[in-house]
Amino acid sequence: MPIIINVDVMLAKRKMRSNELADSIGITPANLSILKTSKAKAIRFTTLEAICKVLDCQPGDIMEYVPEENK
């Protein structure tokens, strides 16, 4: 998938644990794990907004577009 999720990077920069973020934004640790491992098919803007608010970052700090190589 060409969209890479960098929540782990931001968590490390903020010295925050995944469970703490999940509690702060109101989602389950399992759903946060799905997002972190790029297995999610979509993300709600409200969830993205909450993550950015708690981690004090921009959406571009969390998501990155990396084009796939032509096959």
All heavy atoms as TSV, in Angstrom:
chain	resi	resn	atom	element	x	y	z
A	1	MET	N	N	0.849	-1.178	0.000
A	1	MET	CA	C	0.000	0.000	0.000
A	1	MET	C	C	0.894	1.239	0.000
A	1	MET	O	O	1.840	1.325	0.772
A	1	MET	CB	C	-0.912	-0.022	1.225
A	1	MET	CG	C	-1.744	1.227	1.355
A	1	MET	SD	S	-2.819	1.186	2.777
A	1	MET	CE	C	-4.330	0.752	1.970
A	2	PRO	N	N	0.581	2.202	-0.844
A	2	PRO	CA	C	1.455	3.370	-0.954
A	2	PRO	C	C	1.321	4.397	0.178
A	2	PRO	O	O	2.115	5.319	0.262
A	2	PRO	CB	C	1.058	3.993	-2.291
A	2	PRO	CG	C	-0.285	3.458	-2.592
A	2	PRO	CD	C	-0.413	2.153	-1.892
A	3	ILE	N	N	0.339	4.253	1.061
A	3	ILE	CA	C	0.210	5.168	2.196
A	3	ILE	C	C	0.834	4.503	3.422
A	3	ILE	O	O	0.424	3.417	3.829
A	3	ILE	CB	C	-1.259	5.526	2.498
A	3	ILE	CG1	C	-1.928	6.152	1.284
A	3	ILE	CG2	C	-1.348	6.429	3.720
A	3	ILE	CD1	C	-1.390	7.513	0.894
A	4	ILE	N	N	1.842	5.141	3.990
A	4	ILE	CA	C	2.544	4.621	5.162
A	4	ILE	C	C	2.071	5.405	6.375
A	4	ILE	O	O	2.005	6.630	6.347
A	4	ILE	CB	C	4.078	4.786	4.997
A	4	ILE	CG1	C	4.559	4.157	3.691
A	4	ILE	CG2	C	4.814	4.219	6.205
A	4	ILE	CD1	C	4.300	2.682	3.562
A	5	ILE	N	N	1.764	4.708	7.458
A	5	ILE	CA	C	1.324	5.329	8.702
A	5	ILE	C	C	2.509	5.370	9.664
A	5	ILE	O	O	3.109	4.342	9.960
A	5	ILE	CB	C	0.147	4.548	9.335
A	5	ILE	CG1	C	-1.007	4.399	8.333
A	5	ILE	CG2	C	-0.315	5.215	10.618
A	5	ILE	CD1	C	-1.642	5.701	7.907
A	6	ASN	N	N	2.835	6.572	10.136
A	6	ASN	CA	C	3.995	6.773	11.008
A	6	ASN	C	C	3.594	7.139	12.439
A	6	ASN	O	O	4.264	7.945	13.081
A	6	ASN	CB	C	4.892	7.870	10.433
A	6	ASN	CG	C	5.516	7.476	9.121
A	6	ASN	OD1	O	6.002	6.368	8.965
A	6	ASN	ND2	N	5.481	8.366	8.159
A	7	VAL	N	N	2.537	6.547	12.944
A	7	VAL	CA	C	2.101	6.848	14.311
A	7	VAL	C	C	3.187	6.445	15.306
A	7	VAL	O	O	3.437	7.167	16.277
A	7	VAL	CB	C	0.756	6.163	14.638
A	7	VAL	CG1	C	0.401	6.327	16.102
A	7	VAL	CG2	C	-0.343	6.729	13.768
A	8	ASP	N	N	3.852	5.331	15.067
A	8	ASP	CA	C	4.913	4.876	15.975
A	8	ASP	C	C	6.032	5.908	16.102
A	8	ASP	O	O	6.569	6.121	17.193
A	8	ASP	CB	C	5.513	3.548	15.507
A	8	ASP	CG	C	4.651	2.356	15.856
A	8	ASP	OD1	O	3.824	2.474	16.771
A	8	ASP	OD2	O	4.812	1.310	15.210
A	9	VAL	N	N	6.372	6.547	14.999
A	9	VAL	CA	C	7.428	7.561	15.018
A	9	VAL	C	C	7.016	8.724	15.916
A	9	VAL	O	O	7.791	9.182	16.755
A	9	VAL	CB	C	7.729	8.053	13.581
A	9	VAL	CG1	C	8.706	9.215	13.599
A	9	VAL	CG2	C	8.259	6.920	12.723
A	10	MET	N	N	5.769	9.177	15.739
A	10	MET	CA	C	5.289	10.305	16.549
A	10	MET	C	C	5.147	9.908	18.017
A	10	MET	O	O	5.425	10.712	18.901
A	10	MET	CB	C	3.971	10.838	16.002
A	10	MET	CG	C	4.089	11.503	14.647
A	10	MET	SD	S	5.362	12.788	14.565
A	10	MET	CE	C	4.773	13.945	15.768
A	11	LEU	N	N	4.723	8.685	18.279
A	11	LEU	CA	C	4.635	8.216	19.666
A	11	LEU	C	C	6.011	8.236	20.321
A	11	LEU	O	O	6.150	8.664	21.469
A	11	LEU	CB	C	4.036	6.807	19.728
A	11	LEU	CG	C	2.541	6.699	19.518
A	11	LEU	CD1	C	2.129	5.237	19.363
A	11	LEU	CD2	C	1.777	7.349	20.658
A	12	ALA	N	N	7.014	7.781	19.596
A	12	ALA	CA	C	8.374	7.768	20.141
A	12	ALA	C	C	8.873	9.189	20.395
A	12	ALA	O	O	9.480	9.460	21.439
A	12	ALA	CB	C	9.313	7.036	19.188
A	13	LYS	N	N	8.595	10.097	19.467
A	13	LYS	CA	C	9.022	11.487	19.642
A	13	LYS	C	C	8.362	12.130	20.855
A	13	LYS	O	O	8.964	12.973	21.522
A	13	LYS	CB	C	8.700	12.303	18.392
A	13	LYS	CG	C	9.608	12.019	17.226
A	13	LYS	CD	C	9.260	12.893	16.041
A	13	LYS	CE	C	10.195	12.621	14.883
A	13	LYS	NZ	N	9.869	13.458	13.707
A	14	ARG	N	N	7.119	11.739	21.119
A	14	ARG	CA	C	6.378	12.321	22.240
A	14	ARG	C	C	6.528	11.505	23.529
A	14	ARG	O	O	5.939	11.827	24.546
A	14	ARG	CB	C	4.891	12.435	21.901
A	14	ARG	CG	C	4.582	13.270	20.677
A	14	ARG	CD	C	5.026	14.714	20.838
A	14	ARG	NE	N	4.581	15.524	19.721
A	14	ARG	CZ	C	5.372	15.989	18.760
A	14	ARG	NH1	N	6.660	15.712	18.775
A	14	ARG	NH2	N	4.897	16.735	17.791
A	15	LYS	N	N	7.297	10.410	23.436
A	15	LYS	CA	C	7.505	9.516	24.582
A	15	LYS	C	C	6.163	9.078	25.176
A	15	LYS	O	O	5.934	9.149	26.384
A	15	LYS	CB	C	8.377	10.183	25.630
A	15	LYS	CG	C	9.785	10.444	25.156
A	15	LYS	CD	C	10.614	11.079	26.229
A	15	LYS	CE	C	12.044	11.164	25.936
A	15	LYS	NZ	N	12.629	11.826	24.919
A	16	MET	N	N	5.301	8.616	24.289
A	16	MET	CA	C	3.958	8.186	24.675
A	16	MET	C	C	3.761	6.737	24.252
A	16	MET	O	O	4.314	6.294	23.249
A	16	MET	CB	C	2.919	9.087	23.986
A	16	MET	CG	C	1.489	8.798	24.382
A	16	MET	SD	S	0.305	9.863	23.512
A	16	MET	CE	C	0.572	11.390	24.362
A	17	ARG	N	N	2.983	6.014	25.021
A	17	ARG	CA	C	2.685	4.620	24.713
A	17	ARG	C	C	1.410	4.528	23.889
A	17	ARG	O	O	0.539	5.397	23.954
A	17	ARG	CB	C	2.541	3.831	25.999
A	17	ARG	CG	C	3.825	3.896	26.845
A	17	ARG	CD	C	3.718	3.010	27.996
A	17	ARG	NE	N	3.863	1.646	27.469
A	17	ARG	CZ	C	4.136	0.597	28.204
A	17	ARG	NH1	N	4.280	0.722	29.488
A	17	ARG	NH2	N	4.255	-0.581	27.661
A	18	SER	N	N	1.294	3.456	23.149
A	18	SER	CA	C	0.119	3.242	22.299
A	18	SER	C	C	-1.171	3.227	23.107
A	18	SER	O	O	-2.172	3.820	22.692
A	18	SER	CB	C	0.240	1.919	21.536
A	18	SER	OG	O	1.284	1.969	20.613
A	19	ASN	N	N	-1.153	2.546	24.246
A	19	ASN	CA	C	-2.365	2.466	25.068
A	19	ASN	C	C	-2.799	3.840	25.568
A	19	ASN	O	O	-3.989	4.136	25.642
A	19	ASN	CB	C	-2.159	1.526	26.258
A	19	ASN	CG	C	-2.121	0.079	25.842
A	19	ASN	OD1	O	-2.565	-0.279	24.758
A	19	ASN	ND2	N	-1.577	-0.763	26.695
A	20	GLU	N	N	-1.832	4.680	25.884
A	20	GLU	CA	C	-2.131	6.039	26.343
A	20	GLU	C	C	-2.785	6.847	25.221
A	20	GLU	O	O	-3.764	7.569	25.447
A	20	GLU	CB	C	-0.836	6.711	26.795
A	20	GLU	CG	C	-1.027	8.069	27.410
A	20	GLU	CD	C	0.289	8.689	27.859
A	20	GLU	OE1	O	1.323	7.989	27.884
A	20	GLU	OE2	O	0.266	9.885	28.168
A	21	LEU	N	N	-2.269	6.716	24.002
A	21	LEU	CA	C	-2.868	7.406	22.858
A	21	LEU	C	C	-4.269	6.889	22.597
A	21	LEU	O	O	-5.197	7.676	22.396
A	21	LEU	CB	C	-1.999	7.257	21.611
A	21	LEU	CG	C	-2.559	7.880	20.328
A	21	LEU	CD1	C	-2.746	9.384	20.491
A	21	LEU	CD2	C	-1.662	7.562	19.141
A	22	ALA	N	N	-4.433	5.573	22.602
A	22	ALA	CA	C	-5.754	4.983	22.356
A	22	ALA	C	C	-6.772	5.500	23.362
A	22	ALA	O	O	-7.886	5.889	22.989
A	22	ALA	CB	C	-5.669	3.459	22.399
A	23	ASP	N	N	-6.406	5.534	24.634
A	23	ASP	CA	C	-7.304	6.055	25.668
A	23	ASP	C	C	-7.618	7.530	25.438
A	23	ASP	O	O	-8.758	7.962	25.596
A	23	ASP	CB	C	-6.708	5.880	27.066
A	23	ASP	CG	C	-6.690	4.436	27.534
A	23	ASP	OD1	O	-7.453	3.616	26.958
A	23	ASP	OD2	O	-5.925	4.131	28.465
A	24	SER	N	N	-6.615	8.292	25.048
A	24	SER	CA	C	-6.781	9.734	24.860
A	24	SER	C	C	-7.703	10.083	23.700
A	24	SER	O	O	-8.402	11.084	23.745
A	24	SER	CB	C	-5.433	10.403	24.619
A	24	SER	OG	O	-4.602	10.264	25.732
A	25	ILE	N	N	-7.697	9.246	22.655
A	25	ILE	CA	C	-8.510	9.563	21.473
A	25	ILE	C	C	-9.804	8.756	21.418
A	25	ILE	O	O	-10.609	8.959	20.520
A	25	ILE	CB	C	-7.717	9.398	20.167
A	25	ILE	CG1	C	-7.269	7.947	19.947
A	25	ILE	CG2	C	-6.532	10.333	20.151
A	25	ILE	CD1	C	-6.601	7.716	18.612
A	26	GLY	N	N	-9.991	7.853	22.368
A	26	GLY	CA	C	-11.248	7.126	22.457
A	26	GLY	C	C	-11.421	5.978	21.488
A	26	GLY	O	O	-12.533	5.709	21.032
A	27	ILE	N	N	-10.320	5.294	21.141
A	27	ILE	CA	C	-10.433	4.074	20.339
A	27	ILE	C	C	-9.762	2.938	21.100
A	27	ILE	O	O	-9.011	3.168	22.045
A	27	ILE	CB	C	-9.816	4.218	18.928
A	27	ILE	CG1	C	-8.298	4.423	18.977
A	27	ILE	CG2	C	-10.495	5.340	18.149
A	27	ILE	CD1	C	-7.640	4.394	17.612
A	28	THR	N	N	-10.030	1.725	20.675
A	28	THR	CA	C	-9.451	0.571	21.352
A	28	THR	C	C	-7.980	0.415	20.937
A	28	THR	O	O	-7.602	0.805	19.827
A	28	THR	CB	C	-10.193	-0.729	21.008
A	28	THR	OG1	O	-10.029	-0.997	19.601
A	28	THR	CG2	C	-11.671	-0.624	21.351
A	29	PRO	N	N	-7.180	-0.152	21.817
A	29	PRO	CA	C	-5.787	-0.430	21.434
A	29	PRO	C	C	-5.700	-1.325	20.193
A	29	PRO	O	O	-4.787	-1.168	19.384
A	29	PRO	CB	C	-5.215	-1.133	22.670
A	29	PRO	CG	C	-6.039	-0.613	23.802
A	29	PRO	CD	C	-7.422	-0.446	23.231
A	30	ALA	N	N	-6.661	-2.230	20.029
A	30	ALA	CA	C	-6.666	-3.104	18.849
A	30	ALA	C	C	-6.861	-2.294	17.568
A	30	ALA	O	O	-6.181	-2.532	16.562
A	30	ALA	CB	C	-7.745	-4.161	18.977
A	31	ASN	N	N	-7.782	-1.330	17.587
A	31	ASN	CA	C	-8.006	-0.495	16.403
A	31	ASN	C	C	-6.804	0.403	16.124
A	31	ASN	O	O	-6.462	0.636	14.965
A	31	ASN	CB	C	-9.276	0.337	16.551
A	31	ASN	CG	C	-10.517	-0.487	16.312
A	31	ASN	OD1	O	-10.475	-1.535	15.697
A	31	ASN	ND2	N	-11.638	-0.011	16.823
A	32	LEU	N	N	-6.155	0.902	17.159
A	32	LEU	CA	C	-4.949	1.697	16.961
A	32	LEU	C	C	-3.848	0.830	16.355
A	32	LEU	O	O	-3.119	1.272	15.479
A	32	LEU	CB	C	-4.472	2.318	18.279
A	32	LEU	CG	C	-3.239	3.205	18.172
A	32	LEU	CD1	C	-3.456	4.365	17.204
A	32	LEU	CD2	C	-2.834	3.717	19.539
A	33	SER	N	N	-3.750	-0.410	16.789
A	33	SER	CA	C	-2.761	-1.337	16.244
A	33	SER	C	C	-3.009	-1.582	14.756
A	33	SER	O	O	-2.059	-1.614	13.961
A	33	SER	CB	C	-2.800	-2.662	17.006
A	33	SER	OG	O	-1.901	-3.575	16.432
A	34	ILE	N	N	-4.263	-1.729	14.364
A	34	ILE	CA	C	-4.602	-1.918	12.952
A	34	ILE	C	C	-4.166	-0.706	12.145
A	34	ILE	O	O	-3.616	-0.834	11.055
A	34	ILE	CB	C	-6.117	-2.186	12.788
A	34	ILE	CG1	C	-6.456	-3.576	13.328
A	34	ILE	CG2	C	-6.558	-2.054	11.336
A	34	ILE	CD1	C	-7.946	-3.846	13.480
A	35	LEU	N	N	-4.376	0.469	12.696
A	35	LEU	CA	C	-3.950	1.695	12.023
A	35	LEU	C	C	-2.428	1.764	11.920
A	35	LEU	O	O	-1.875	2.052	10.858
A	35	LEU	CB	C	-4.491	2.915	12.767
A	35	LEU	CG	C	-4.146	4.272	12.197
A	35	LEU	CD1	C	-4.709	4.436	10.796
A	35	LEU	CD2	C	-4.643	5.364	13.108
A	36	LYS	N	N	-1.739	1.482	13.018
A	36	LYS	CA	C	-0.278	1.574	13.059
A	36	LYS	C	C	0.398	0.611	12.095
A	36	LYS	O	O	1.450	0.915	11.551
A	36	LYS	CB	C	0.236	1.309	14.474
A	36	LYS	CG	C	-0.001	2.451	15.412
A	36	LYS	CD	C	0.417	2.176	16.843
A	36	LYS	CE	C	1.347	1.038	17.046
A	36	LYS	NZ	N	1.729	0.809	18.435
A	37	THR	N	N	-0.202	-0.546	11.873
A	37	THR	CA	C	0.411	-1.553	11.002
A	37	THR	C	C	-0.022	-1.403	9.545
A	37	THR	O	O	0.257	-2.268	8.729
A	37	THR	CB	C	0.076	-2.979	11.492
A	37	THR	OG1	O	-1.340	-3.138	11.540
A	37	THR	CG2	C	0.681	-3.242	12.864
A	38	SER	N	N	-0.703	-0.287	9.246
A	38	SER	CA	C	-1.171	0.019	7.885
A	38	SER	C	C	-2.147	-1.014	7.340
A	38	SER	O	O	-2.236	-1.206	6.135
A	38	SER	CB	C	0.015	0.187	6.924
A	38	SER	OG	O	0.813	1.268	7.318
A	39	LYS	N	N	-2.863	-1.696	8.224
A	39	LYS	CA	C	-3.871	-2.662	7.789
A	39	LYS	C	C	-5.250	-2.033	7.667
A	39	LYS	O	O	-6.158	-2.645	7.149
A	39	LYS	CB	C	-3.912	-3.849	8.755
A	39	LYS	CG	C	-2.650	-4.677	8.702
A	39	LYS	CD	C	-2.716	-5.858	9.623
A	39	LYS	CE	C	-1.394	-6.627	9.525
A	39	LYS	NZ	N	-1.335	-7.715	10.474
A	40	ALA	N	N	-5.382	-0.780	8.121
A	40	ALA	CA	C	-6.668	-0.079	8.038
A	40	ALA	C	C	-6.924	0.323	6.589
A	40	ALA	O	O	-6.013	0.705	5.867
A	40	ALA	CB	C	-6.656	1.150	8.934
A	41	LYS	N	N	-8.174	0.230	6.165
A	41	LYS	CA	C	-8.561	0.630	4.816
A	41	LYS	C	C	-8.945	2.104	4.771
A	41	LYS	O	O	-8.972	2.712	3.711
A	41	LYS	CB	C	-9.740	-0.222	4.324
A	41	LYS	CG	C	-9.430	-1.695	4.250
A	41	LYS	CD	C	-8.432	-1.976	3.160
A	41	LYS	CE	C	-8.170	-3.466	3.080
A	41	LYS	NZ	N	-6.983	-3.780	2.312
A	42	ALA	N	N	-9.271	2.676	5.930
A	42	ALA	CA	C	-9.694	4.078	5.993
A	42	ALA	C	C	-9.455	4.603	7.400
A	42	ALA	O	O	-9.247	3.835	8.330
A	42	ALA	CB	C	-11.173	4.187	5.639
A	43	ILE	N	N	-9.491	5.932	7.525
A	43	ILE	CA	C	-9.409	6.570	8.829
A	43	ILE	C	C	-10.393	7.730	8.822
A	43	ILE	O	O	-10.483	8.472	7.841
A	43	ILE	CB	C	-7.974	7.047	9.165
A	43	ILE	CG1	C	-7.914	7.668	10.555
A	43	ILE	CG2	C	-7.439	7.977	8.112
A	43	ILE	CD1	C	-6.516	7.957	11.057
A	44	ARG	N	N	-11.149	7.855	9.889
A	44	ARG	CA	C	-12.095	8.961	10.000
A	44	ARG	C	C	-11.313	10.238	10.268
A	44	ARG	O	O	-10.310	10.243	10.983
A	44	ARG	CB	C	-13.064	8.721	11.147
A	44	ARG	CG	C	-13.991	7.569	10.928
A	44	ARG	CD	C	-14.846	7.353	12.168
A	44	ARG	NE	N	-15.569	6.118	12.059
A	44	ARG	CZ	C	-16.896	6.048	11.974
A	44	ARG	NH1	N	-17.617	7.137	12.051
A	44	ARG	NH2	N	-17.485	4.887	11.843
A	45	PHE	N	N	-11.814	11.330	9.711
A	45	PHE	CA	C	-11.171	12.614	9.958
A	45	PHE	C	C	-11.213	12.974	11.435
A	45	PHE	O	O	-10.280	13.598	11.946
A	45	PHE	CB	C	-11.815	13.728	9.128
A	45	PHE	CG	C	-11.378	13.726	7.688
A	45	PHE	CD1	C	-12.306	13.744	6.674
A	45	PHE	CD2	C	-10.035	13.727	7.348
A	45	PHE	CE1	C	-11.913	13.755	5.349
A	45	PHE	CE2	C	-9.625	13.732	6.026
A	45	PHE	CZ	C	-10.573	13.752	5.018
A	46	THR	N	N	-12.255	12.555	12.136
A	46	THR	CA	C	-12.321	12.847	13.568
A	46	THR	C	C	-11.222	12.110	14.328
A	46	THR	O	O	-10.642	12.654	15.262
A	46	THR	CB	C	-13.696	12.482	14.157
A	46	THR	OG1	O	-14.007	11.122	13.831
A	46	THR	CG2	C	-14.790	13.382	13.615
A	47	THR	N	N	-10.920	10.886	13.909
A	47	THR	CA	C	-9.829	10.126	14.532
A	47	THR	C	C	-8.485	10.758	14.203
A	47	THR	O	O	-7.633	10.919	15.083
A	47	THR	CB	C	-9.857	8.659	14.064
A	47	THR	OG1	O	-11.127	8.094	14.367
A	47	THR	CG2	C	-8.767	7.841	14.729
A	48	LEU	N	N	-8.295	11.136	12.950
A	48	LEU	CA	C	-7.058	11.788	12.536
A	48	LEU	C	C	-6.871	13.100	13.292
A	48	LEU	O	O	-5.780	13.395	13.777
A	48	LEU	CB	C	-7.069	12.033	11.029
A	48	LEU	CG	C	-5.834	12.684	10.423
A	48	LEU	CD1	C	-4.586	11.859	10.686
A	48	LEU	CD2	C	-6.045	12.901	8.932
A	49	GLU	N	N	-7.949	13.860	13.425
A	49	GLU	CA	C	-7.890	15.120	14.166
A	49	GLU	C	C	-7.501	14.883	15.623
A	49	GLU	O	O	-6.665	15.590	16.183
A	49	GLU	CB	C	-9.239	15.827	14.105
A	49	GLU	CG	C	-9.294	17.123	14.873
A	49	GLU	CD	C	-10.675	17.763	14.864
A	49	GLU	OE1	O	-11.606	17.206	14.272
A	49	GLU	OE2	O	-10.798	18.835	15.469
A	50	ALA	N	N	-8.099	13.862	16.237
A	50	ALA	CA	C	-7.796	13.555	17.641
A	50	ALA	C	C	-6.337	13.136	17.813
A	50	ALA	O	O	-5.669	13.552	18.763
A	50	ALA	CB	C	-8.731	12.466	18.154
A	51	ILE	N	N	-5.826	12.324	16.893
A	51	ILE	CA	C	-4.425	11.902	16.955
A	51	ILE	C	C	-3.507	13.118	16.847
A	51	ILE	O	O	-2.561	13.272	17.625
A	51	ILE	CB	C	-4.101	10.870	15.851
A	51	ILE	CG1	C	-4.817	9.548	16.128
A	51	ILE	CG2	C	-2.594	10.641	15.735
A	51	ILE	CD1	C	-4.752	8.561	14.978
A	52	CYS	N	N	-3.804	13.997	15.892
A	52	CYS	CA	C	-2.982	15.200	15.702
A	52	CYS	C	C	-3.033	16.106	16.931
A	52	CYS	O	O	-2.014	16.678	17.325
A	52	CYS	CB	C	-3.438	15.964	14.466
A	52	CYS	SG	S	-3.033	15.123	12.918
A	53	LYS	N	N	-4.205	16.209	17.538
A	53	LYS	CA	C	-4.347	17.059	18.717
A	53	LYS	C	C	-3.529	16.515	19.884
A	53	LYS	O	O	-2.773	17.241	20.523
A	53	LYS	CB	C	-5.815	17.160	19.105
A	53	LYS	CG	C	-6.085	18.103	20.250
A	53	LYS	CD	C	-7.574	18.226	20.508
A	53	LYS	CE	C	-7.841	19.205	21.630
A	53	LYS	NZ	N	-9.280	19.365	21.874
A	54	VAL	N	N	-3.650	15.216	20.146
A	54	VAL	CA	C	-2.948	14.601	21.274
A	54	VAL	C	C	-1.438	14.589	21.049
A	54	VAL	O	O	-0.665	14.860	21.964
A	54	VAL	CB	C	-3.482	13.170	21.543
A	54	VAL	CG1	C	-2.617	12.438	22.543
A	54	VAL	CG2	C	-4.923	13.231	22.020
A	55	LEU	N	N	-1.013	14.297	19.823
A	55	LEU	CA	C	0.421	14.213	19.533
A	55	LEU	C	C	1.019	15.554	19.118
A	55	LEU	O	O	2.222	15.639	18.857
A	55	LEU	CB	C	0.678	13.168	18.437
A	55	LEU	CG	C	0.361	11.728	18.812
A	55	LEU	CD1	C	0.600	10.806	17.617
A	55	LEU	CD2	C	1.173	11.273	20.010
A	56	ASP	N	N	0.174	16.590	19.041
A	56	ASP	CA	C	0.609	17.934	18.660
A	56	ASP	C	C	1.414	17.882	17.357
A	56	ASP	O	O	2.598	18.250	17.310
A	56	ASP	CB	C	1.436	18.580	19.780
A	56	ASP	CG	C	1.730	20.039	19.505
A	56	ASP	OD1	O	0.911	20.699	18.825
A	56	ASP	OD2	O	2.786	20.523	19.948
A	57	CYS	N	N	0.749	17.391	16.303
A	57	CYS	CA	C	1.412	17.246	15.015
A	57	CYS	C	C	0.424	17.532	13.884
A	57	CYS	O	O	-0.740	17.811	14.133
A	57	CYS	CB	C	2.002	15.850	14.877
A	57	CYS	SG	S	0.768	14.531	14.851
A	58	GLN	N	N	0.904	17.443	12.667
A	58	GLN	CA	C	0.098	17.630	11.472
A	58	GLN	C	C	-0.191	16.265	10.843
A	58	GLN	O	O	0.561	15.307	11.059
A	58	GLN	CB	C	0.853	18.500	10.462
A	58	GLN	CG	C	1.093	19.914	10.940
A	58	GLN	CD	C	-0.206	20.677	11.082
A	58	GLN	OE1	O	-1.053	20.647	10.193
A	58	GLN	NE2	N	-0.375	21.361	12.205
A	59	PRO	N	N	-1.283	16.164	10.033
A	59	PRO	CA	C	-1.576	14.884	9.372
A	59	PRO	C	C	-0.399	14.351	8.557
A	59	PRO	O	O	-0.169	13.139	8.504
A	59	PRO	CB	C	-2.773	15.210	8.477
A	59	PRO	CG	C	-3.458	16.330	9.173
A	59	PRO	CD	C	-2.341	17.151	9.783
A	60	GLY	N	N	0.372	15.248	7.950
A	60	GLY	CA	C	1.541	14.822	7.171
A	60	GLY	C	C	2.645	14.211	8.016
A	60	GLY	O	O	3.515	13.515	7.497
A	61	ASP	N	N	2.622	14.462	9.322
A	61	ASP	CA	C	3.589	13.829	10.216
A	61	ASP	C	C	3.219	12.374	10.479
A	61	ASP	O	O	4.073	11.574	10.860
A	61	ASP	CB	C	3.650	14.568	11.560
A	61	ASP	CG	C	4.137	15.994	11.418
A	61	ASP	OD1	O	4.970	16.261	10.529
A	61	ASP	OD2	O	3.682	16.848	12.210
A	62	ILE	N	N	1.946	12.058	10.274
A	62	ILE	CA	C	1.425	10.726	10.583
A	62	ILE	C	C	1.337	9.846	9.345
A	62	ILE	O	O	1.580	8.652	9.404
A	62	ILE	CB	C	0.040	10.838	11.245
A	62	ILE	CG1	C	0.175	11.551	12.574
A	62	ILE	CG2	C	-0.618	9.480	11.414
A	62	ILE	CD1	C	-1.144	11.913	13.190
A	63	MET	N	N	0.982	10.456	8.214
A	63	MET	CA	C	0.799	9.697	6.979
A	63	MET	C	C	1.795	10.150	5.927
A	63	MET	O	O	2.123	11.330	5.845
A	63	MET	CB	C	-0.621	9.878	6.445
A	63	MET	CG	C	-1.667	9.328	7.360
A	63	MET	SD	S	-3.318	9.380	6.662
A	63	MET	CE	C	-3.601	11.140	6.559
A	64	GLU	N	N	2.246	9.186	5.122
A	64	GLU	CA	C	3.237	9.465	4.094
A	64	GLU	C	C	2.866	8.688	2.839
A	64	GLU	O	O	2.483	7.517	2.917
A	64	GLU	CB	C	4.609	9.035	4.605
A	64	GLU	CG	C	5.733	9.169	3.666
A	64	GLU	CD	C	7.041	8.642	4.244
A	64	GLU	OE1	O	7.059	8.190	5.418
A	64	GLU	OE2	O	8.040	8.693	3.522
A	65	TYR	N	N	2.971	9.325	1.695
A	65	TYR	CA	C	2.706	8.648	0.418
A	65	TYR	C	C	4.019	8.190	-0.166
A	65	TYR	O	O	4.939	8.986	-0.393
A	65	TYR	CB	C	1.997	9.580	-0.554
A	65	TYR	CG	C	1.843	8.985	-1.940
A	65	TYR	CD1	C	0.960	7.946	-2.166
A	65	TYR	CD2	C	2.618	9.451	-2.993
A	65	TYR	CE1	C	0.830	7.385	-3.441
A	65	TYR	CE2	C	2.501	8.906	-4.257
A	65	TYR	CZ	C	1.594	7.872	-4.467
A	65	TYR	OH	O	1.484	7.318	-5.724
A	66	VAL	N	N	4.123	6.888	-0.441
A	66	VAL	CA	C	5.316	6.306	-1.070
A	66	VAL	C	C	4.827	5.519	-2.278
A	66	VAL	O	O	4.179	4.476	-2.111
A	66	VAL	CB	C	6.087	5.389	-0.096
A	66	VAL	CG1	C	7.286	4.780	-0.785
A	66	VAL	CG2	C	6.508	6.150	1.150
A	67	PRO	N	N	5.076	6.004	-3.493
A	67	PRO	CA	C	4.566	5.312	-4.674
A	67	PRO	C	C	5.148	3.904	-4.803
A	67	PRO	O	O	6.310	3.666	-4.477
A	67	PRO	CB	C	5.004	6.181	-5.848
A	67	PRO	CG	C	5.878	7.243	-5.321
A	67	PRO	CD	C	5.876	7.171	-3.820
A	68	GLU	N	N	4.287	3.000	-5.255
A	68	GLU	CA	C	4.739	1.625	-5.482
A	68	GLU	C	C	5.542	1.589	-6.774
A	68	GLU	O	O	5.298	2.357	-7.703
A	68	GLU	CB	C	3.541	0.696	-5.589
A	68	GLU	CG	C	2.792	0.525	-4.296
A	68	GLU	CD	C	1.623	-0.455	-4.423
A	68	GLU	OE1	O	1.539	-1.162	-5.452
A	68	GLU	OE2	O	0.816	-0.502	-3.509
A	69	GLU	N	N	6.481	0.694	-6.826
A	69	GLU	CA	C	7.276	0.528	-8.040
A	69	GLU	C	C	6.395	-0.074	-9.145
A	69	GLU	O	O	5.530	-0.900	-8.874
A	69	GLU	CB	C	8.463	-0.408	-7.781
A	69	GLU	CG	C	9.464	0.136	-6.793
A	69	GLU	CD	C	10.171	1.367	-7.315
A	69	GLU	OE1	O	10.492	1.424	-8.525
A	69	GLU	OE2	O	10.416	2.283	-6.508
A	70	ASN	N	N	6.609	0.349	-10.357
A	70	ASN	CA	C	5.864	-0.242	-11.482
A	70	ASN	C	C	6.262	-1.698	-11.646
A	70	ASN	O	O	7.421	-2.037	-11.591
A	70	ASN	CB	C	6.165	0.527	-12.781
A	70	ASN	CG	C	5.611	1.927	-12.738
A	70	ASN	OD1	O	4.650	2.193	-12.025
A	70	ASN	ND2	N	6.199	2.808	-13.513
A	71	LYS	N	N	5.256	-2.526	-11.861
A	71	LYS	CA	C	5.528	-3.969	-11.974
A	71	LYS	C	C	5.577	-4.397	-13.404
A	71	LYS	O	O	5.014	-3.874	-14.266
A	71	LYS	CB	C	4.460	-4.763	-11.225
A	71	LYS	CG	C	4.535	-4.486	-9.753
A	71	LYS	CD	C	3.511	-5.296	-9.004
A	71	LYS	CE	C	3.630	-4.968	-7.515
A	71	LYS	NZ	N	2.763	-5.713	-6.704
